[in-house]
């Protein structure tokens, strides 16, 4: 009988001191980092020899920074001069 009471006491003490088990769900949060691109463009107006406008064209691209936009604009100017066009501000 003493063994039974001792065993019951250990059982109750074990149940009281037992910590509940919590299941942790590992939630992996993924942040989508989107590269921010801005539209960069150059509007070119074409003129004839009498200085009359004959047409215009947009040259557009997406650029992440202002410096890359300026580089693109310089490239468009260079490309037009290579094509035989004269550029005036």
Secondary structure, 3 states (H helix, E strand, C coil): CHHHHHHHHHHHHHHHHCCCCCCCCCCCCCCCCCCCCEEEEEEEEEECCCCCEEEEEEEEEEECCHHHHHHHHHHHHHHHHHCCCCCCC
